[in-house]
Amino acid sequence: MFVTNRSGSILFRLVCIAAVTCLWSGCAIRSVYIPLSKNVSLFDSNKQIQAAGYLGANHVELQLSNNPFNHFAIAGNIDFGAGIANYDLATGVYGYNKSGQWRYELLGGYGYNNNSDYNGGNILSKSEQVSYDVSSLYHKVYIRPAIGFCSNIRMYRISYSFSLSADVSWVYFKDYLFRETDEKLSTPAMPVYIVNKDYNNKSAFLLEPCITNKVGIKNIYAILQLQAIIPYSQQIDVRNTKFSPVIAYSLGLQYNFKFRSKK
């Protein structure tokens, strides 16, 4: 009885922390590129469906992954909000050691994003005298290697995992617009731009390393992710472009639908 109450108390705390923190941390700061939370599943020999959600102040992100066959996985993300539409689909292989604690996967995927925000506030600039305009339409192709460790604390019936992953991406911007406007000096007829980046049909390469932690009781998990974005391009000047954000911090909840193995 002590273990049951203890685990229930921990689960309640996980849910409360996720509900309060994700609103603060899950805001997709608007820029030409909005990173998705990484869908790192790390399956073992058991067949299951993993469903996760991230709720932010201006967007909602949903994830779904499945291993229909042993060593084969599929994963998808949908991210939507005011002016945000982001879709992602990946497939690949996964594996694990004999104990099932060390696991790895290699996914390849495609993403599509349509993103726009005009006359925004000073989220991307610390000055109250500056507003920004953002508009982008891009396609993304990537590979995502990941490795992680999964275990549990039997006394409290808690499962946990820690993983490292990285997206290596080629991003093709069909449209790319980023402007910062000096509101103090501008007039309706003559805006004064501090930054004015406007490209069409240009590409960039991204490296997005990510750390993912999951802690759960039974089939419910709290997810904490930290990821960085490192852009490179010879066609786009990324020095003054605020990628969204440079350090991404997200927290969500996951539920695992597990299927019994046929004997």
Secondary structure, 3 states (H helix, E strand, C coil): CHHHHHHHHHHHHHHHHHHHHHHHHCCCCCCCCCCCCCCCCCCCCCCEEEEEEEECCCEEEEEEEEEEECCEEEEEEEEEECCEEEEEEEEEEEEECCCCCEEEEEEEEEEEEEEEEEEECCCCCCCCCEEEEEEEEEEEEEEEEEEEEEEEECCCCEEEEEEEEEEEEEEEEEEEEEEEEECCCCCCCCCCEEEEEEEEEEEEEEEEEEEEEEEEECCEEEEEEEEECEEECCCCCCCCCCCCCCEEEEEEEEEEEECCCCC
